[in-house]
Each structure stands twice: as C-alpha cells, then as structure tokens.
Amino acid sequence: MNPPTDHPAIPPRKVGVLLINLGTPDSPEAPAVRRYLAEFLSDRRVIEIPPIAWKPILHGIILRTRPAKSAHAYQQVWTEEGSPLAAITARQAAALQGAWGDGVVVDWAMRYGNPGIRPAIDKLVAAGVERLLVAPLYPQYCAATTATANDTVFGLLSEMRWQPALRTLPPYHDHPSYIGALQADLEAQLAKLDFTPDRLLLSFHGMPERTLHKGDPYHCHCRKTARLLAERMAIPIDTAFQSRFGRAKWLEPSTEDVLAAYPAQGVKKLAIAAPGFSADCIETIEELGIRGRETFEVAGGTHFARLDCLNDREAGITMLKAIVSRELAGWAEPA
C-alpha cells in the first residue's frame, strides 16, 4: 500500500551497528584534555568513590595538575589523522560497512569526547535504522567500560518516543575468532622482529582490586584470554595489568613492576602486547611503547618490542565481522 501523497518521506528500514570505544580529547592540548578527563572521571562507573568525597579531589587536585601531564603524553602519539584511537575506530567502522549489504549501516562513537553516542544514534535513526546492535569494543567485560557504554545507550533510548529494537555485543574474551585473530596477528608481528623475545608480556588495563570482589568478571576474562592464547603459542607468556591510578590496591602484577623485574630474572629480550585494547591508543603507544620501554631498558633489558593491537588489519576486521554477524542473526546475514 502506498502512503498518501502528502506523507513525509520514509527512509528504507535498516539495521544499525554502532561501534563504541572509550574516548579521546579533541586535541592534545591541556584545555581539551581537561574537558575529556572531567567527563571521564565524573562517571560513577569509572570512579566508585562517593561524589561528596571524590568531587573535591577531582576539581581541586586532579583537573588542576593532570591535564598538562596527559597532554604531553597525547602529543607524543597524536597523528595527522588526530587521535590514534579515534582514527583506528573510524577505519574499523569503514571496513565493516557493506559486510552485510546495503541494509546494514555501520557507525562509530566514543563514550567520552567526540564523536559522542547521542549524535551517532540520532544519525542512525534518521537513516532509517529500526534495529540497532550496540558493540562496545572491549573483549573483556568491565563495568567501567562495557557497562557504562551500554548505560549511555539505554539512557538515550529512554528519552525517545520511537525506540529502535536493541541488542548489545557481549564480551568476546574467549570467542574462537578473537583468540585465533590474536594468535595469527601476534605471531606475524613476532616473525618480523630482528630478535627472538625471551617472553611475551600481555598487558591488560588495570582496575582496582575491589571491583573483582564486587563481582566484576574482568580479571577472570583477562586471565582466560591469556590462558587460551598461551595454549596456542610457542613463546612463554606472562600477564600483567597497567595504568594504576590512586592509592587503592589494583589488580596485580603491575606491568611496570614486571618490566622492572624482568632483566634480573634473565628476561632481557621482550615483546609486549595489549590484547584488551581493540585499537592502539595512548595506553599502548605511550604508556607501554615509550615509558614501558624506558622502564625495561633502565633495569637492564636489551631488546624491546611493542606489538600493535589488532586495529583495522585483516585479522582484526575478519574477527569483528564474525562476532558481529553472530549478534545480527535473524536481522542480517553477511553479504
């Protein structure tokens, strides 16, 4: 049945896939970093300290001192495309566009900073999306990453009169496609090195230890990813957790401590990778690749290689197609 001649234009019904990553400042300058940190560190999923105690610390100390230091770190990784995290996530979305035909629209957004989740959802709905798969790109589930991305989407949909049907991407820390992609990609990078590492260190983003006791499965997911990968690879593998912040006890062992202790243990040739990150960012390029190298070499290490995340290389995109296709079952099929 044709609509009346005066009926508003109706876009074709489509399925949407929204890739979500953590976030980035708009520029590597202190004011932009301050805005980003203010949003990020005000999230109750990230900082679980009561606001009455946390806000004076955040606004009285952290946002006065940390932006300049963080801006310096961002300046060391910034590219002609801007933030590596944003640029790579955009390329991942572009690589997936068309994988399920013209009826599926793929876009991307950042939980903090730009482009935000709200304008991304508005754009998808305007394009005719009536079924939406929200895909936080965190292999290991964490309330401070996966949950807060989903929270934001749920909150935005609660304001909409006409909501799209919704699905969310579950954690994929042990998905065969993810483990297989990591193995293939890491082995390919190791084969290109001009030295043979004594060890491969897998560095995951740290979390306060209390999150484990509160029921967050993140620590278990990281350990399982590392175990499954170690079962497939010939090189000895260790696991550590980076990016400690504040005085609380964090998941251990600390990446920094492991790097400092390795040379005395006879591990002087090292490769390090960060499989919990779907795209390279300040935590992988600067924290591991620059400061991590310095810590290792000062302690007596002789050879150091930071391996890239899966990013938008073939293994990573093939993996993303596989896990997204599983969640689109009944909505869309691969083209």
C-alpha positions, 0 to 999 in steps of 0.5 A: 500500500502506498502512503498518501501523497502528502506523507513525509518521506520514509527512509528504507528500514535498516539495521544499525551497528554502532561501534563504541570505544572509550574516548579521546580529547579533541586535541592534545592540548591541556584545555581539551584534555581537561574537558575529556578527563572531567567527563571521564572521571565524573562517571560513577562507573569509572570512579566508585568513590562517593561524589561528596568525597571524590568531587573535591579531589577531582576539581581541586587536585586532579583537573588542576595538575593532570591535564598538562601531564596527559597532554604531553603524553597525547602529543607524543602519539597524536597523528595527522589523522588526530587521535590514534584511537579515534582514527583506528575506530573510524577505519574499523567502522569503514571496513565493516560497512557493506559486510552485510549489504546495503541494509546494514549501516555501520557507525562509530562513537566514543563514550567520552569526547567526540564523536559522542553516542547521542549524535551517532544514534540520532544519525542512525535513526534518521537513516532509517535504522529500526534495529540497532546492535550496540558493540562496545569494543572491549573483549573483556567485560568491565563495568567501567567500560562495557557497562557504562557504554551500554548505560549511555545507550539505554539512557538515550533510548529512554528519552525517545518516543520511537525506540529502535529494537536493541541488542548489545555485543557481549564480551568476546574474551574467549570467542574462537575468532578473537583468540585465533585473530590474536594468535595469527596477528601476534605471531606475524608481528613476532616473525618480523622482529630482528630478535627472538623475545625471551617472553611475551608480556600481555598487558591488560588495563588495570582496575582496582582490586575491589571491583573483582570482589564486587563481582566484576568478571574482568580479571577472570576474562583477562586471565582466560584470554591469556590462558587460551592464547598461551595454549596456542603459542610457542613463546612463554607468556606472562600477564600483567595489568597497567595504568594504576591510578590512586592509592587503592590496591589494583589488580596485580602484577603491575606491568611496570613492576614486571618490566622492572623485574624482568632483566634480573630474572634473565628476561632481557629480550621482550615483546609486549602486547595489549590484547584488551585494547581493540585499537592502539591508543595512548595506553599502548603507544605511550604508556607501554611503547615509550615509558614501558620501554624506558622502564625495561631498558633502565633495569637492564633489558636489551631488546624491546618490542611493542606489538600493535593491537589488532586495529583495522588489519585483516585479522582484526576486521575478519574477527569483528565481522564474525562476532558481529554477524553472530549478534545480527542473526535473524536481522542480517546475514553477511553479504 
